[in-house]
Amino acid sequence: MEPYFTDRFEIKYIPRCRHWVQQEQPELVNQYMLEFLADLEETEI
């Protein structure tokens, strides 16, 4: 999928998870989202 994106892009695989990622591993999904948002905030300063 990388060729379709021109800006920051990273694939994160979440173990022991299938279709409903946000419901099966909510803590890890939230952690990844917060890390992404923090990185955005740091680069915009």
GUVEXDREN-155043 format. One record per residue: x negated, y, z negated of N, C-alpha, C, O, CB in turn; residue in three letters. Coordinates in steps of 0.2 Angstrom, whole numbers, plus 5000, padded with zeros to 4 digits. Atoms other than C-alpha are relative to their C-alpha. Glycine has a CB too. Layout:
<rs>
- nc1,nc2,nc3,cac1,cac2,cac3,cc1,cc2,cc3,oc1,oc2,oc3,cbc1,cbc2,cbc3,timi
- X,Y,Z,X,Y,Z,X,Y,Z,X,Y,Z,X,Y,Z,ALA
...
</rs>
This chain:
<rs>
- nc1,nc2,nc3,cac1,cac2,cac3,cc1,cc2,cc3,oc1,oc2,oc3,cbc1,cbc2,cbc3,timi
- 4996,4994,5000,5000,5000,5000,4996,5006,5000,4998,5012,5002,5005,5000,4994,MET
- 5005,4994,5000,4985,5012,4998,5000,5004,5006,5000,5010,5005,4993,4997,4998,GLU
- 5000,4995,4994,4985,5018,5016,5006,5004,5000,5006,5009,5004,5000,4995,5006,PRO
- 4994,4996,5000,5002,5025,5013,5000,5006,4996,5005,5011,4996,5006,4996,4999,TYR
- 5000,4995,5005,4997,5037,4999,4993,5004,5001,4988,5001,5003,5000,4997,4993,PHE
- 5006,4996,4999,4985,5052,5001,4998,5003,4993,4992,5006,4993,5002,5006,5004,THR
- 5002,4998,5007,4984,5057,4982,4999,4995,4996,4998,4989,4998,5006,5005,4998,ASP
- 5002,5005,5005,4981,5048,4966,5005,4994,5001,5011,4995,5001,5001,5003,4993,ARG
- 4995,5006,4999,4988,5030,4968,4996,4995,4996,4990,4993,4997,5001,4999,5007,PHE
- 5003,5006,5003,4984,5015,4957,5006,4995,4998,5011,4997,4996,4997,5002,4993,GLU
- 4996,5006,5001,4992,4998,4956,4999,4997,4993,4993,4996,4991,5000,4995,5005,ILE
- 5001,5003,5007,4995,4992,4938,5004,4993,5000,5010,4994,5001,5002,5005,4994,LYS
- 4996,5006,5000,5000,4974,4936,5001,4998,4993,4997,4999,4988,4995,4994,5003,TYR
- 4997,5001,5006,5010,4969,4921,5001,4993,4999,5005,4990,5002,5006,5005,4998,ILE
- 4999,5008,5000,5008,4951,4915,5006,4998,4996,5010,5002,4993,4994,4998,4995,PRO
- 4994,5003,5003,5022,4940,4909,5006,5005,5002,5011,5006,4997,4999,5000,4993,ARG
- 4995,4996,4998,5034,4951,4919,5003,4999,5007,4999,4997,5011,4998,5008,4999,CYS
- 4998,5002,4993,5045,4949,4934,5004,5006,5003,5001,5011,5004,5005,4994,5000,ARG
- 4996,4995,4996,5059,4960,4942,5001,5006,4995,5001,5012,4998,5006,4998,5002,HIS
- 4998,4994,5004,5064,4971,4927,4995,5002,4995,4995,5001,4989,5007,4998,4996,TRP
- 5007,4998,5003,5047,4978,4922,5002,5004,4994,4999,5003,4988,4996,5003,5004,VAL
- 4999,4995,5006,5054,4992,4911,5004,4997,4994,5004,5000,4989,5004,5006,5003,GLN
- 4996,5004,5006,5065,4980,4901,4996,4995,4997,4997,4993,4991,5007,4998,5003,GLN
- 5004,5005,5002,5053,4966,4900,4994,5002,4996,4992,4998,4991,4998,4995,5005,GLU
- 5006,4997,5003,5038,4976,4895,5000,5007,4999,4996,5011,5001,4993,4998,5004,GLN
- 4999,4993,5001,5044,4993,4889,4994,5004,4997,4992,5009,4999,5006,5001,4996,PRO
- 5006,4997,5003,5029,4997,4878,4994,5001,5005,4991,5007,5005,4998,4996,4994,GLU
- 5006,4999,4995,5016,4994,4892,5002,5005,5006,4998,5009,5008,4999,4993,5003,LEU
- 4997,4996,4995,5027,5003,4905,4999,5007,4997,4997,5012,5001,5007,4999,5002,VAL
- 5000,4994,5003,5028,5018,4893,4993,5002,5000,4991,5008,5001,5003,5000,4993,ASN
- 5007,4998,5001,5009,5018,4890,4997,5002,5007,4994,5007,5007,4996,4994,4997,GLN
- 5003,4998,4994,5005,5018,4908,5003,5006,5003,4999,5010,5006,5002,4994,5005,TYR
- 4997,4994,4998,5017,5032,4912,4997,5006,4996,4996,5011,4999,5008,5000,4999,MET
- 5003,4995,5004,5010,5042,4897,4993,5002,5003,4991,5008,5003,5001,4999,4993,LEU
- 5006,4999,4997,4993,5040,4904,5000,5003,5006,4996,5008,5007,4996,4993,5000,GLU
- 4999,4996,4994,4998,5045,4921,5001,5007,4999,4998,5011,5002,5005,4996,5005,PHE
- 4998,4994,5001,5006,5060,4915,4995,5005,4997,4994,5010,4998,5007,5001,4996,LEU
- 5005,4997,5003,4992,5065,4904,4994,5002,5005,4991,5007,5004,4997,4996,4994,ALA
- 5005,4999,4995,4980,5063,4918,5002,5006,5005,4998,5010,5007,4999,4994,5005,ASP
- 4998,4994,4996,4991,5075,4929,4999,5006,4996,4997,5011,4999,5008,4999,5002,LEU
- 5001,4994,5004,4991,5088,4915,4993,5002,5000,4992,5008,5000,5003,4998,4993,GLU
- 5008,4999,5001,4972,5087,4913,4998,5003,5007,4994,5008,5007,4996,4994,4998,GLU
- 5002,4998,4994,4970,5090,4932,5003,5006,5002,5000,5010,5007,5001,4995,5005,THR
- 4996,4994,4998,4982,5104,4933,4997,5006,4996,4999,5012,4998,5007,5000,4999,GLU
- 5003,4994,5004,4973,5115,4920,4995,5004,5004,4992,5009,5001,4997,4997,4993,ILE
</rs>
